Amino acid sequence: MENVAVFNPLVNPENGPGAGNPEGDSPIPPEAGLEDVTNSDTIIGDGTPESCDCDAVVDAVALGGKITFNCGPDPVNILMNRPAKVVNAANTEVVIDGGGLVTLTGGGTTRILYMNTCDQDQGWTTDHCQNQDHPRLTVQNLTFADGNSTNETIYDGGGAIWVRGGRFKAVNCRFFNNICSSLGPDVGGGAIRVFSQFNNLPVYIVNSTFGGAAGYGNSGSNGGAISSIGVSWTIINSLFSHNTATGNGANPAQEGTPGGGSGGAIYNDGNTMTLTVLGSILQQNEVNAHGSSIFFVSNDHSGNIRIDNSTIIDNIGGSWYPVYPSISMHADTGIEVTNSLIE
């Protein structure tokens, strides 16, 4: 199968770090590329910034389908006062394309986007909600900033985006200053938290940036940028820097501690999962417990890590590094590293 070219409109944005690793040149498989939104189902806005607001985003996401924006020729921030939520029966496909001009911001008070195939409030569409192939949620050419899920009590973690079920991918996206709960052993994903992907197919993260410079990093108790349980990830030509796992005491929590503090950039826990990192940079992420760049613990000792054409350096803190610096994993976990620098 041929790989695809992915045009990235956020390589040199007007403000903030660009999307993705500019030096990354790993091939992108078709299923990880951009979704075609030429014939969008919903266009948010009438050509003015004022016409692009939270209500319009919430309504469009509830309808599903292919969503684009017409907010004028300049970059625009859309302040969300509540999360946009996918309605599971509305459409098998949900694509949100910001055209490189749209930032969805939680204003430091709310999560931005939510999908959960097992949440009855959003509708059950199968009798096996934990393993179904839809909805398929794609975010592309978008920036997510200042999401905050610390007020979420049932579905915690995922400061910007929380997903369970179906499929999820992010292409040409930026994640800045998103936060989730700062303490605890079982909460994480300053930017993104994911569960239960269909048939354990991977979440794709392509040409995307989490943090990217001082003052832009994401944070949470575990997985400063991304967190998951029992989920596989394929990360291509992306940048993770200045993200922080803020918890303390690891998992299970050491006596006298609140727990957490692992996975400065990436936190993967669960069974039978894989992590593939291609053409990416993980740098200057920080932890208090384990895995200043990557925490990957397969409870049944299955699954593996593959790192190619990547740079993982200058990550800060932590312990339990049996094979490579900054990567916490069982010593018997399979790890294949090629054409990469880890130090």
Secondary structure, DSSP 8 states (H G I E B T S, - for coil): ---B----TTSS-SSS--SS-TT----B-GGGS----TT-SEEE-SSSGGG--HHHHHHHHHH-EEEEE-S-SS-EEEE-SS-EE--TTT-SEEEEEEEEEEEEE-TTTS--EEEETT-GGG---SS-TTS----EEEEEEEEEES-B-TT-SSS---SSEEEESSEEEEEEEEEES-B--SS-TT-B-SSEEEE--GGG--EEEES-EEE-STT---EESB-SSEEEES--EEEES-EEES-EE--BSBTTT-TTS-BB---SSEEEEESS-EEEEES-EEES-EESSB-SSEEEEETTS--EEEEES-EEE--B--B--SSSTTEEE-TTSEEEEES-EE-
